[in-house]
Amino acid sequence: MKAVDTVALVLLIVGGLNWLLVGLFEFDLVATLFGDMTLLSRIVYVLVGLSALWCLRFFSFLTDNRDHRTTTR
């Protein structure tokens, strides 16, 4: 499960950086690397979107009230 979390997080960061480039410079890195809406670029976009859905589960970690810094005596 940790490997899936790591891959999803990396893909989500790549997608976020791509949107940053689109917003600031109107430069779509995915389209530049893989072509404008080719099968490969669509796969990248879908994987980034699925990663975002997968990472929604991380919100449960934010609401976890347990203190993980407890000391044992």
C-alpha positions as CSV (number, residue, x, y, z in Angstrom):
1,M,0.0,0.0,0.0
2,K,2.9,2.4,0.7
3,A,4.2,2.0,-2.9
4,V,0.7,2.9,-4.3
5,D,0.6,5.9,-2.0
6,T,4.0,7.1,-3.1
7,V,3.3,6.7,-6.8
8,A,0.0,8.5,-6.4
9,L,1.6,11.3,-4.5
10,V,4.4,11.7,-7.1
11,L,1.8,11.7,-10.0
12,L,-0.3,14.3,-8.1
13,I,2.8,16.5,-7.7
14,V,3.6,16.2,-11.4
15,G,0.1,17.1,-12.2
16,G,0.2,20.1,-9.9
17,L,3.4,21.3,-11.4
18,N,2.0,20.9,-14.8
19,W,-1.0,23.1,-13.9
20,L,1.4,25.6,-12.4
21,L,3.2,25.8,-15.7
22,V,-0.1,26.1,-17.6
23,G,-1.3,28.9,-15.3
24,L,1.8,30.9,-15.3
25,F,3.2,30.4,-18.7
26,E,0.5,28.7,-20.8
27,F,2.9,25.8,-21.2
28,D,1.5,22.3,-20.9
29,L,4.5,20.0,-20.2
30,V,2.5,16.8,-20.7
31,A,1.4,17.9,-24.1
32,T,4.9,19.0,-25.0
33,L,6.4,15.7,-24.0
34,F,3.7,13.3,-25.2
35,G,1.8,15.3,-27.9
36,D,-1.5,17.2,-27.7
37,M,-4.2,14.7,-26.5
38,T,-2.4,11.7,-27.9
39,L,-3.2,8.3,-26.2
40,L,-0.1,8.6,-24.1
41,S,-0.9,12.1,-22.9
42,R,-4.4,11.0,-22.1
43,I,-3.1,8.1,-20.0
44,V,-0.9,10.6,-18.1
45,Y,-3.9,12.9,-17.4
46,V,-6.1,9.9,-16.3
47,L,-3.3,8.6,-14.0
48,V,-2.9,12.0,-12.4
49,G,-6.7,12.3,-11.9
50,L,-6.9,8.8,-10.4
51,S,-4.0,9.7,-8.1
52,A,-5.9,12.7,-6.9
53,L,-8.9,10.5,-6.1
54,W,-6.7,8.1,-4.3
55,C,-5.1,10.9,-2.3
56,L,-8.5,12.0,-1.0
57,R,-8.1,9.3,1.6
58,F,-5.2,11.3,3.1
59,F,-7.8,13.7,4.6
60,S,-8.6,11.1,7.2
61,F,-5.1,11.5,8.5
62,L,-5.7,15.2,9.2
63,T,-8.6,14.5,11.4
64,D,-6.9,11.7,13.4
65,N,-7.0,13.0,17.0
66,R,-4.5,10.5,18.4
67,D,-1.3,12.0,19.6
68,H,1.6,10.2,17.9
69,R,4.2,11.8,20.1
70,T,3.2,9.9,23.2
71,T,6.1,8.6,25.4
72,T,6.2,5.3,27.0
73,R,7.1,5.1,30.7
